[in-house]
Amino acid sequence: MSAAVLPVDLRARIGPNAITRVAEALQARAGEAAAVSVFSRAGLLSHLSQPPQHMVDEADVLSLHMALRATLGTEEAEVVAGDAGRRTGDYLLAHRIPRLAQVILKLLPAPLAARALLAAVGKHAWTFAGSGTFAVEFGPPLLLTLHNNPLCRGVSLPDPGCMFYAATFERLFQELVHPMAKVVEISCEACGDDCCQFDVRWP
């Protein structure tokens, strides 16, 4: 096995998808009134009326996800977060990953495609990890790890709660590596674990 710690920008900011896609998923799942309630509770109502176009403070993203759980309950919040993650994956495929690169990845054997994809993800890890640290362990199994996950600070949950990340990773892997790829969070800092870790598998 080999492990690689990938670079992270320490400016404690995260890409706006962590807010805008949550808004979209929340509106689609629960309606505008619920979205207003959640964003108001998080102190981010202005982000709902004027979706951010640039990097946002990671503390705002944490507040939003905490407000999502407090308003909808943990189970329903995870459904919304999962949809937001899939929407984030769709956005990245449509706007951030060059079409030629996608074609090439799809032609590669899955293990090589996974390495190439994660090399690109690693270069931009600061856009989703914020002040945390992202690492990859090329097993098998293939493990993605977040240490000091900004979305878990001060959060206590009985089960892993990073569906937003898991769904984003899964969407990218299913599209670019293997259509039956699955990403499951197997440890979570919100549950008292040392890190948030995602197991990536395909047939």
Contacts in CASP RR format, 6 or more apart in sequence:
PFRMAT RR
TARGET T0000
AUTHOR 0000-0000-0000
METHOD contacts of the structure
MODEL  1
MSAAVLPVDLRARIGPNAITRVAEALQARAGEAAAVSVFSRAGLLSHLSQ
PPQHMVDEADVLSLHMALRATLGTEEAEVVAGDAGRRTGDYLLAHRIPRL
AQVILKLLPAPLAARALLAAVGKHAWTFAGSGTFAVEFGPPLLLTLHNNP
LCRGVSLPDPGCMFYAATFERLFQELVHPMAKVVEISCEACGDDCCQFDV
RWP
1 137 0 8 1.000
1 138 0 8 1.000
1 139 0 8 1.000
2 137 0 8 1.000
2 138 0 8 1.000
2 139 0 8 1.000
3 135 0 8 1.000
3 136 0 8 1.000
3 137 0 8 1.000
3 138 0 8 1.000
4 135 0 8 1.000
4 136 0 8 1.000
4 137 0 8 1.000
4 138 0 8 1.000
5 133 0 8 1.000
5 135 0 8 1.000
6 121 0 8 1.000
6 122 0 8 1.000
6 123 0 8 1.000
6 125 0 8 1.000
6 134 0 8 1.000
6 135 0 8 1.000
6 136 0 8 1.000
7 122 0 8 1.000
7 123 0 8 1.000
7 125 0 8 1.000
7 126 0 8 1.000
8 125 0 8 1.000
8 126 0 8 1.000
8 129 0 8 1.000
8 130 0 8 1.000
8 131 0 8 1.000
8 132 0 8 1.000
8 133 0 8 1.000
8 134 0 8 1.000
9 126 0 8 1.000
9 127 0 8 1.000
9 130 0 8 1.000
10 126 0 8 1.000
10 130 0 8 1.000
10 131 0 8 1.000
11 55 0 8 1.000
11 126 0 8 1.000
11 130 0 8 1.000
11 131 0 8 1.000
12 57 0 8 1.000
12 58 0 8 1.000
12 59 0 8 1.000
12 130 0 8 1.000
12 131 0 8 1.000
12 150 0 8 1.000
13 55 0 8 1.000
13 56 0 8 1.000
13 57 0 8 1.000
13 58 0 8 1.000
13 126 0 8 1.000
13 130 0 8 1.000
14 55 0 8 1.000
14 56 0 8 1.000
14 57 0 8 1.000
14 58 0 8 1.000
14 61 0 8 1.000
14 127 0 8 1.000
14 128 0 8 1.000
14 129 0 8 1.000
14 130 0 8 1.000
14 150 0 8 1.000
15 54 0 8 1.000
15 55 0 8 1.000
15 56 0 8 1.000
15 127 0 8 1.000
15 128 0 8 1.000
16 51 0 8 1.000
16 52 0 8 1.000
16 53 0 8 1.000
16 54 0 8 1.000
16 55 0 8 1.000
16 56 0 8 1.000
17 87 0 8 1.000
17 88 0 8 1.000
17 91 0 8 1.000
17 92 0 8 1.000
18 56 0 8 1.000
18 61 0 8 1.000
18 64 0 8 1.000
18 84 0 8 1.000
18 88 0 8 1.000
18 128 0 8 1.000
18 164 0 8 1.000
19 44 0 8 1.000
19 47 0 8 1.000
19 51 0 8 1.000
19 52 0 8 1.000
19 56 0 8 1.000
19 60 0 8 1.000
19 61 0 8 1.000
19 64 0 8 1.000
20 47 0 8 1.000
20 51 0 8 1.000
20 52 0 8 1.000
21 84 0 8 1.000
21 85 0 8 1.000
21 87 0 8 1.000
21 88 0 8 1.000
21 91 0 8 1.000
22 64 0 8 1.000
22 65 0 8 1.000
22 68 0 8 1.000
22 80 0 8 1.000
22 81 0 8 1.000
22 84 0 8 1.000
22 164 0 8 1.000
23 35 0 8 1.000
23 39 0 8 1.000
23 47 0 8 1.000
23 48 0 8 1.000
23 51 0 8 1.000
24 84 0 8 1.000
24 87 0 8 1.000
25 80 0 8 1.000
25 81 0 8 1.000
25 82 0 8 1.000
25 83 0 8 1.000
25 84 0 8 1.000
25 85 0 8 1.000
25 87 0 8 1.000
26 34 0 8 1.000
26 35 0 8 1.000
26 38 0 8 1.000
26 68 0 8 1.000
26 80 0 8 1.000
26 84 0 8 1.000
27 34 0 8 1.000
27 35 0 8 1.000
28 83 0 8 1.000
29 76 0 8 1.000
29 79 0 8 1.000
29 80 0 8 1.000
29 83 0 8 1.000
30 72 0 8 1.000
30 76 0 8 1.000
30 80 0 8 1.000
34 71 0 8 1.000
34 72 0 8 1.000
35 48 0 8 1.000
36 45 0 8 1.000
36 48 0 8 1.000
37 71 0 8 1.000
38 64 0 8 1.000
38 67 0 8 1.000
38 68 0 8 1.000
38 71 0 8 1.000
38 72 0 8 1.000
39 45 0 8 1.000
39 47 0 8 1.000
39 48 0 8 1.000
39 64 0 8 1.000
39 67 0 8 1.000
41 67 0 8 1.000
41 70 0 8 1.000
41 71 0 8 1.000
42 60 0 8 1.000
42 63 0 8 1.000
42 64 0 8 1.000
42 66 0 8 1.000
42 67 0 8 1.000
42 68 0 8 1.000
43 63 0 8 1.000
43 67 0 8 1.000
44 60 0 8 1.000
44 63 0 8 1.000
44 64 0 8 1.000
47 56 0 8 1.000
47 60 0 8 1.000
55 127 0 8 1.000
58 130 0 8 1.000
58 131 0 8 1.000
58 150 0 8 1.000
58 151 0 8 1.000
59 150 0 8 1.000
61 150 0 8 1.000
61 151 0 8 1.000
62 150 0 8 1.000
62 151 0 8 1.000
62 153 0 8 1.000
62 155 0 8 1.000
65 77 0 8 1.000
65 81 0 8 1.000
65 151 0 8 1.000
65 164 0 8 1.000
66 155 0 8 1.000
68 77 0 8 1.000
68 80 0 8 1.000
68 81 0 8 1.000
69 77 0 8 1.000
71 77 0 8 1.000
72 80 0 8 1.000
74 157 0 8 1.000
74 159 0 8 1.000
74 161 0 8 1.000
78 161 0 8 1.000
78 163 0 8 1.000
79 163 0 8 1.000
81 161 0 8 1.000
81 163 0 8 1.000
81 164 0 8 1.000
81 167 0 8 1.000
82 163 0 8 1.000
82 164 0 8 1.000
82 166 0 8 1.000
82 167 0 8 1.000
83 167 0 8 1.000
84 164 0 8 1.000
84 167 0 8 1.000
85 163 0 8 1.000
85 164 0 8 1.000
85 165 0 8 1.000
85 167 0 8 1.000
85 168 0 8 1.000
85 171 0 8 1.000
86 167 0 8 1.000
86 168 0 8 1.000
86 170 0 8 1.000
86 171 0 8 1.000
88 164 0 8 1.000
88 167 0 8 1.000
88 168 0 8 1.000
88 171 0 8 1.000
89 168 0 8 1.000
89 171 0 8 1.000
89 172 0 8 1.000
90 171 0 8 1.000
92 168 0 8 1.000
92 172 0 8 1.000
93 102 0 8 1.000
93 171 0 8 1.000
93 172 0 8 1.000
93 175 0 8 1.000
93 176 0 8 1.000
97 120 0 8 1.000
97 176 0 8 1.000
101 120 0 8 1.000
102 175 0 8 1.000
102 176 0 8 1.000
104 116 0 8 1.000
105 113 0 8 1.000
105 116 0 8 1.000
105 117 0 8 1.000
105 176 0 8 1.000
105 177 0 8 1.000
106 113 0 8 1.000
106 176 0 8 1.000
108 116 0 8 1.000
110 177 0 8 1.000
110 178 0 8 1.000
110 202 0 8 1.000
113 176 0 8 1.000
113 177 0 8 1.000
113 178 0 8 1.000
114 142 0 8 1.000
114 173 0 8 1.000
114 177 0 8 1.000
114 200 0 8 1.000
115 138 0 8 1.000
117 172 0 8 1.000
117 173 0 8 1.000
117 176 0 8 1.000
117 177 0 8 1.000
118 136 0 8 1.000
118 144 0 8 1.000
121 134 0 8 1.000
121 172 0 8 1.000
122 134 0 8 1.000
122 136 0 8 1.000
125 134 0 8 1.000
128 134 0 8 1.000
128 165 0 8 1.000
128 168 0 8 1.000
129 146 0 8 1.000
129 149 0 8 1.000
129 150 0 8 1.000
130 150 0 8 1.000
131 148 0 8 1.000
131 150 0 8 1.000
132 146 0 8 1.000
132 147 0 8 1.000
132 148 0 8 1.000
132 149 0 8 1.000
132 150 0 8 1.000
133 146 0 8 1.000
133 147 0 8 1.000
133 148 0 8 1.000
134 144 0 8 1.000
134 145 0 8 1.000
134 146 0 8 1.000
135 144 0 8 1.000
135 145 0 8 1.000
135 147 0 8 1.000
136 142 0 8 1.000
136 143 0 8 1.000
136 144 0 8 1.000
136 145 0 8 1.000
137 143 0 8 1.000
137 145 0 8 1.000
141 199 0 8 1.000
141 200 0 8 1.000
141 201 0 8 1.000
142 199 0 8 1.000
142 200 0 8 1.000
142 201 0 8 1.000
143 197 0 8 1.000
143 198 0 8 1.000
143 199 0 8 1.000
143 200 0 8 1.000
144 169 0 8 1.000
144 183 0 8 1.000
144 197 0 8 1.000
144 198 0 8 1.000
144 200 0 8 1.000
145 195 0 8 1.000
145 196 0 8 1.000
145 197 0 8 1.000
145 198 0 8 1.000
146 162 0 8 1.000
146 165 0 8 1.000
146 189 0 8 1.000
146 195 0 8 1.000
146 196 0 8 1.000
146 197 0 8 1.000
147 194 0 8 1.000
147 195 0 8 1.000
147 196 0 8 1.000
148 189 0 8 1.000
149 162 0 8 1.000
149 189 0 8 1.000
149 195 0 8 1.000
149 196 0 8 1.000
151 162 0 8 1.000
151 164 0 8 1.000
151 165 0 8 1.000
152 161 0 8 1.000
152 162 0 8 1.000
152 188 0 8 1.000
152 189 0 8 1.000
152 190 0 8 1.000
152 196 0 8 1.000
154 190 0 8 1.000
155 189 0 8 1.000
155 190 0 8 1.000
156 190 0 8 1.000
156 191 0 8 1.000
156 192 0 8 1.000
157 188 0 8 1.000
157 190 0 8 1.000
157 191 0 8 1.000
158 191 0 8 1.000
159 188 0 8 1.000
159 191 0 8 1.000
160 185 0 8 1.000
160 186 0 8 1.000
160 187 0 8 1.000
160 188 0 8 1.000
160 190 0 8 1.000
160 191 0 8 1.000
160 196 0 8 1.000
161 185 0 8 1.000
161 188 0 8 1.000
161 190 0 8 1.000
161 191 0 8 1.000
162 185 0 8 1.000
162 188 0 8 1.000
162 190 0 8 1.000
162 196 0 8 1.000
162 198 0 8 1.000
163 185 0 8 1.000
165 185 0 8 1.000
165 196 0 8 1.000
165 198 0 8 1.000
166 183 0 8 1.000
166 184 0 8 1.000
166 185 0 8 1.000
166 198 0 8 1.000
167 183 0 8 1.000
169 183 0 8 1.000
169 198 0 8 1.000
169 200 0 8 1.000
170 181 0 8 1.000
170 182 0 8 1.000
170 183 0 8 1.000
173 181 0 8 1.000
173 183 0 8 1.000
173 200 0 8 1.000
173 202 0 8 1.000
174 180 0 8 1.000
174 181 0 8 1.000
177 202 0 8 1.000
178 202 0 8 1.000
178 203 0 8 1.000
180 202 0 8 1.000
180 203 0 8 1.000
181 200 0 8 1.000
181 201 0 8 1.000
181 202 0 8 1.000
182 200 0 8 1.000
182 201 0 8 1.000
182 202 0 8 1.000
183 198 0 8 1.000
183 199 0 8 1.000
183 200 0 8 1.000
184 198 0 8 1.000
184 199 0 8 1.000
184 201 0 8 1.000
185 196 0 8 1.000
185 197 0 8 1.000
185 198 0 8 1.000
185 199 0 8 1.000
186 197 0 8 1.000
186 198 0 8 1.000
186 199 0 8 1.000
187 193 0 8 1.000
187 194 0 8 1.000
187 195 0 8 1.000
187 196 0 8 1.000
187 197 0 8 1.000
188 196 0 8 1.000
189 195 0 8 1.000
189 196 0 8 1.000
190 196 0 8 1.000
END
